[in-house]
């Protein structure tokens, strides 16, 4: 499908993507870029990538496909750095959790003869780094792509075909809808997980030693990278603010039921959530 693929950011998703495209025979070579030379050496030793560069522009020379898998806050600076090296007809894509305004900014920043199709595989983990990379990470996962009215039809078809070849179910939606949805089902849960751990610590951090499976399950994603989630939350802060307001309304309602000793209302709220949760997946 591609002669040369360059991956900017060889962490969990970048390394997993490299492993997956090599295993599936979707390219002839994979070049990695990152700031940590030791990490890149490990990726090459494990045959995740075929070569690497510590200069992003050098890494992108002659690449047919460039995958952005760094924290989303660095995308625009990286694109500005690599733009002079991108060949005509190259396709740029990403695995970022935020689209919206960022997609529009990327479209304005890339050279006119380079094509961009936003992507978001729903296949992350609370773990990070190449030690957790997995060639099967994207199989049977959803992958959201976010084409716009500016998207090149051939590039769109190639990106759809790429993710399908990796075993993902591809869903297309506009960038703004993507950010509204994922503010609710992904970004808010991360904020809540961080807040839950900090809430217990504010009471008494020793209480954390008594955590059971429920607390561990509910806060697993609080182990996620703070750099990554800082970028995601700030880039999607307007949608997040709306979702947080709805969440606070629900928490205030539950608090009122508790203060009033209103067992029926409390059970109804729990029952509604249980029934909804049982229909997911």
C-alpha positions in Angstrom: 0.0 0.0 0.0 2.9 2.3 0.8 6.6 2.2 0.0 7.9 4.2 3.0 6.0 5.1 6.2 7.4 7.5 8.7 6.1 7.5 12.3 6.6 10.6 14.3 6.6 9.5 17.9 7.5 5.8 18.6 5.5 5.3 21.8 2.7 2.8 22.5 0.6 3.8 19.5 3.4 4.6 17.2 5.3 1.4 17.9 2.1 -0.7 17.7 1.2 0.9 14.4 4.8 0.2 13.1 4.5 -3.5 14.1 1.0 -3.8 12.6 1.9 -2.4 9.2 5.0 -4.5 9.0 3.2 -7.6 10.0 0.5 -6.9 7.5 2.9 -6.2 4.7 1.5 -2.8 4.0 4.8 -1.1 3.4 8.4 -1.8 2.4 10.1 0.2 5.2 9.2 2.1 8.4 11.2 5.1 9.7 10.8 6.3 13.2 11.4 9.7 14.7 11.6 10.7 18.4 13.4 12.8 20.9 14.8 9.8 22.8 17.6 8.1 20.8 17.7 5.2 23.3 14.0 4.5 22.7 14.5 4.6 18.9 17.5 2.2 19.2 15.3 -0.2 21.2 12.5 0.1 18.5 15.0 -0.7 15.8 16.6 -3.6 17.7 13.2 -5.2 18.2 12.5 -4.7 14.5 9.5 -2.4 15.1 11.1 0.1 12.7 13.7 -0.3 10.0 15.5 3.0 10.5 15.3 6.2 12.6 16.1 9.9 12.7 16.2 12.4 15.5 15.4 15.2 13.0 11.8 15.1 12.0 12.4 16.6 8.5 15.0 14.0 7.8 12.7 11.2 8.9 10.0 12.4 6.5 12.1 12.6 3.3 10.6 10.4 0.6 7.8 9.1 2.9 4.5 8.2 1.3 2.7 8.2 4.6 3.5 10.2 7.7 1.9 9.2 11.0 1.7 11.7 13.8 1.7 9.8 17.2 3.2 12.4 19.5 1.0 14.4 22.0 -1.5 16.4 20.0 -0.2 19.7 21.3 3.0 19.2 19.3 1.3 18.4 16.0 1.4 21.9 14.5 5.0 22.6 15.4 6.0 19.2 14.0 4.1 19.8 10.7 5.8 23.2 10.3 9.2 21.5 10.8 8.6 18.7 8.3 6.7 20.6 5.6 9.8 21.5 3.5 10.8 17.8 3.4 7.3 16.4 2.4 7.1 15.1 -1.1 4.3 15.8 -3.5 1.3 13.5 -2.9 2.4 12.4 0.6 -0.4 11.6 3.0 -0.3 12.9 6.6 -2.5 11.3 9.2 -2.5 10.9 13.0 -3.7 8.9 16.0 -4.7 11.9 18.1 -7.7 11.9 20.5 -8.6 15.5 19.5 -9.7 16.7 16.1 -12.1 19.8 15.8 -10.2 23.0 15.4 -6.9 21.1 15.2 -7.9 19.4 12.0 -8.7 22.8 10.4 -5.4 24.3 11.6 -3.5 21.3 10.2 -5.2 21.7 6.8 -4.1 25.3 6.7 -0.5 24.5 7.7 0.4 21.6 5.3 1.7 22.2 1.8 -0.9 22.3 -0.9 0.4 19.2 -2.6 0.2 17.1 0.6 -3.0 15.4 1.8 -4.2 15.2 5.5 -6.8 12.8 6.8 -7.4 12.8 10.6 -7.5 9.5 12.4 -8.3 8.3 16.0 -8.0 4.5 16.7 -10.0 3.7 19.8 -7.4 1.4 21.0 -5.3 3.1 23.7 -4.1 2.0 27.1 -3.2 3.4 30.4 0.3 2.1 29.7 2.8 4.0 27.5 6.0 3.2 25.7 7.3 0.6 23.3 7.4 -2.1 26.1 3.6 -2.3 25.8 3.4 -2.1 22.0 1.3 -4.8 20.4 0.9 -5.6 16.7 -2.7 -6.6 17.3 -3.7 -3.4 19.2 -5.9 -2.1 16.4 -7.6 -5.4 15.5 -11.4 -5.4 16.2 -11.1 -1.8 17.4 -13.0 1.2 16.1 -11.0 3.8 14.2 -12.6 7.2 13.7 -11.5 9.2 10.7 -12.4 12.8 10.3 -12.4 13.9 6.6 -13.5 17.4 5.7 -14.7 19.1 2.6 -11.0 19.7 1.8 -10.0 16.0 1.9 -8.5 14.4 -1.2 -10.7 11.4 -2.2 -7.8 9.1 -3.0 -6.0 9.9 0.2 -9.3 9.2 2.1 -9.7 5.9 0.4 -6.1 4.9 1.2 -6.5 5.8 4.9 -9.7 3.9 5.2 -8.1 0.9 3.5 -5.1 1.1 5.7 -7.1 0.8 9.0 -9.4 -1.9 7.5 -6.3 -3.9 6.6 -5.2 -3.6 10.3 -8.5 -5.1 11.3 -10.2 -1.9 12.5 -13.8 -0.9 11.9 -13.7 2.5 10.3 -16.2 5.2 11.1 -16.2 8.6 9.4 -17.5 11.7 11.1 -16.7 15.4 11.0 -14.0 16.7 13.3 -16.4 18.8 15.5 -18.8 15.9 16.1 -15.8 13.7 17.0 -14.7 16.2 19.8 -18.2 16.5 21.2 -18.6 12.7 21.5 -15.1 12.0 22.9 -15.3 14.9 25.4 -18.1 12.8 27.0 -17.0 9.2 26.6 -13.2 9.6 26.8 -11.9 12.9 28.0 -14.4 13.3 30.9 -13.7 9.8 32.3 -10.0 10.6 32.4 -10.6 13.8 34.3 -12.8 11.9 36.8 -10.3 9.2 37.3 -7.6 11.8 38.1 -10.0 13.6 40.4 -11.0 10.4 42.2 -7.4 9.6 43.1 -6.7 13.1 44.2 -9.9 13.3 46.2 -8.9 10.3 48.3 -5.4 11.6 48.7 -6.7 15.0 49.9 -8.6 13.1 52.6 -5.7 10.8 53.6 -3.3 9.3 51.0 -3.0 6.2 53.2 -6.6 5.3 52.3 -5.3 4.4 48.8 -3.6 1.4 50.4 -7.0 -0.1 51.1 -8.3 0.2 47.5 -10.3 -2.7 46.1 -10.9 -3.9 42.6 -13.8 -1.4 42.1 -11.5 1.6 42.8 -8.7 0.2 40.8 -11.0 -0.5 37.8 -12.5 3.0 38.0 -9.2 4.8 38.2 -7.0 2.6 35.9 -6.8 5.4 33.4 -5.4 7.8 36.0 -2.1 6.0 35.2 -2.1 7.6 31.7 0.5 10.0 30.6 0.0 13.5 32.0 1.7 15.1 29.0 -0.7 13.4 26.6 -3.9 14.2 28.6 -2.9 17.7 29.3 -2.8 18.4 25.6 -6.1 16.6 24.9 -8.0 18.4 27.7 -6.7 21.8 26.8 -7.4 21.3 23.1 -10.9 20.2 23.8 -11.6 22.4 26.8 -14.8 24.0 25.4 -16.5 20.7 24.9 -15.2 19.4 28.2 -16.5 22.4 30.1 -20.0 21.6 28.8 -19.7 17.9 29.7 -18.4 18.7 33.2 -21.4 21.0 33.8 -23.7 18.1 33.0 -21.7 15.7 35.2 -21.8 18.2 38.1 -25.5 18.4 37.7 -25.8 14.6 38.0 -23.5 14.6 41.1 -25.5 17.4 42.7 -28.7 15.4 42.1 -27.2 12.3 43.7 -26.0 14.4 46.7 -29.5 15.7 47.2 -30.9 12.2 47.2 -28.3 11.2 49.8 -29.0 14.2 52.1 -32.8 13.6 51.9 -32.4 9.8 52.4 -34.4 9.4 49.2 -33.9 5.7 48.5 -36.3 5.4 45.6 -34.7 8.3 43.6 -31.2 6.9 44.3 -32.2 3.4 43.2 -33.8 4.8 40.0 -30.7 6.7 39.1 -28.6 3.6 39.7 -31.0 1.5 37.7 -31.0 3.9 34.8 -27.2 3.8 34.6 -27.0 0.0 35.0 -29.4 -0.5 32.1 -27.6 1.9 29.9 -24.2 0.4 30.7 -25.4 -3.1 29.9 -26.2 -2.1 26.3 -22.6 -0.8 25.7 -20.5 -3.1 23.5 
